[in-house]
Amino acid sequence: MKVVISVGGSVLVPTLDAERVRQYASVIDDLRAAGHEVGIVVGGGPTAREYISVGRELGADEISLDQLGIAVTRLNARLLLAALASPTPPTPIEDHEAAVESLHRGEIPVMGGTTAGHTTDAVATSLAEYIDADLLIYATSVPGVFDADPKQDETATKFDSLSPDTLLDIVSSIEMAAGSNAPVDLLATKLLQRSRLRAVVLDGNEPEQLRAAVDGSHDGTDIIPDHD
């Protein structure tokens, strides 16, 4: 199975903690040892947000702020590369073509950000579409997709499964609410809708959920494309 995993920086590196990174690396190594092809895209998390906040206060333009965030994602990617026992490229991959070449060499390509304006989820979704992945996993800070932002609405209900079209409706409504956070960003959702990939949104605070997603026994939300 070809698997692409989008790992939010807020779940891989909520703080600089070697043990959390080791837990992720262990599960990813096990997936590769089981015969799966795995690609990883790592986010920036709270460290990126701190840099962006300070940069904005200093008057940096938005593209420069995006580049700050990308730099942090690549630092986080280097931590994961250091922890992985499987063959990997020596440094974070910076474009999708290089990621494919890495996969062909039998490695686990680990990416951070690539282009200003593209989020971790969008980079991962693009990679999954590019390699025609069997499964795309969004490891987030929430346990799945809800009908409202669970951090803003305590009555929000989690979906066990839904279509990309329904996900797009939910993400669009959540992102319009100030201070709300969608489980997958709008650009990634549109790419997912186009690609017709099978995806899972799950709680990335539990690295073992990655293995469960591949096995089909996870506690998150399945995103299942409609069939013609």
Buried (B, 14 or more C-beta within 10 A) or exposed (E): EBBBBBBBBBBBBBEEEEEBBBBBBBBBBBBBEEEBBBBBBBBBBEBBBEBBEEBBEEEBEEEBBBBBBBBBBBBBBBBBBEBBEBEBBEEBBBEBEBBBBBBEEEBBBBBBBBEEEBBBBBBBBBBBBBBEBBBBBBBBBBBBBBBBBBEBBEEBEBBEEBEBEBBBBBBEBBBEEEEBBBBBBBBBBBBBBEBEBBBBBBBBBBBEBBBBBBEEEBBBBBBBBEEE
